[in-house]
């Protein structure tokens, strides 16, 4: 099989565990910073976890978080957006599971190899 995989092999229980992990992580962030992120992002993270499963939910969310952070830094550096301006986050989160469903196993194996 090539490195390009769609829907990596996973058990039936990995989807609900991934959904719970995505929900808990983002829900805790919303509780800590209620004006920083909305419940829509929490719902999207839950769906991402259900689709990608555990442990690939971590890969999908990390890709979305990093991509959103990079774009936010660029927008702030060029003064396109200010610190108090809203930057839609769901767009970046939605890219994470696409990349994960296509190349999640190699990314996960690479990361685990670093640790």
Secondary structure, 3 states (H helix, E strand, C coil): CCCCCCCCCCCHHHHHHHHHHHHHHHHHHHHHCCCCCCHHHHHHHHHHHHHHCCCHHHHHHHHHHHHHHHHHHHHHHCCCCCCCCCCCCHHHHHHHHHHHHHHHHHHHHHHHHHC
